[in-house]
Amino acid sequence: MAGKLYLCATPIGNLEDITLRVLKILEEVDLIAAEDTRHSRILLEHFDIHTPLTSYHEHNKYEKAEVLLEKLRQGMQIALVTDAGTPAISDPGEVLVRKCKEEDIPVTSLPGASACITALTMSGRSARRFAFEAFLPADKKERKQVLDELAQEHRTMILYEAPHHLKSTLEELFQVLGDRPMTICRELTKKYEEGIYTSLKKALRLYEETEPRGEYVLVIEGKSYQEEREERAASYESISLTEHLNQYLSQGMDKKEAMKQMAKDRNCSKRDIYQGLLNETEGE
């Protein structure tokens, strides 16, 4: 019988956030795979847990996954922990989970702390729909592509950032997204936790005067549908209504359908489109 992989969420700051179930599993499993064994050993010693540790991190996630898979095939029970929060979220654990799924090795997740959800729920921003981006890519081409996609994102966006990159990232976001409302969450669950309800422009001014410290989660409002309608309308200001109409007629639309789409494009009523076309015809 194959063993089982347990994804164990660990605290993101306050040690009291660990669950009783996670403590029980960490004590009962045969092995704990940890992102940083030194960091995890401090946690285990605090709770008097003496289960053997092995490293599993970004730089060995493929080769070490094969080692752990073999142990699971032999029936070992393994817990996976990250430095803080829930394994597999912006974390190499996703590789091991996928390989387990491919081999039908049982995997279960023990819920607990997660920085992205903690930040979202305290941000005061819409939490019904959200897009989790984690850290922006380091590669310039890929980073630009992601930022361009975020500029059109309607959902609340959640990003992680380190203190030494915060200013430059805020500047990039401001250049691409404009002055969006946002909440800056810092040092979550720790003594100096902050949730700053602000905007990208105000945040840039803040960190001109204050040196960033601690780990940051940025919760940014998505693009409003009204903003999108206004941008689309502005893009059609350079062409006449008649030219706009002819574009749709050339695509096979009938006049009624074309005028309906034009009203949507220009963020106005069909009556405005009809009257505007009449005025252009009379002015010829």
Buried (B, 14 or more C-beta within 10 A) or exposed (E): EBBBBBBBBBBBBEEEBBBEBBBEBBBEBBBBBBBBBEBBBEBBEEEEBEBEBBBBBEEEBEEBBEEBBEBBEEEBBBBBBBBBBBBBBBBBBBBBBEBBEEEEBBBEBBEBBBBBBBBBEBBEBBBEEBBBBBEBBEEEEEBBEBBEEBBEBBBBBBBBBEBEBBBEBBBBBBEBBEEBBBBBBBBBBBEEBEBBEBBBBBBBEBBEEEEBEBBBBBBBBBBEEEEEBEEEBEEBEEEEBEEBBEBBEEEEBEEEEBBBBBBBBBBBEBEBBBEBBEEBEEEE
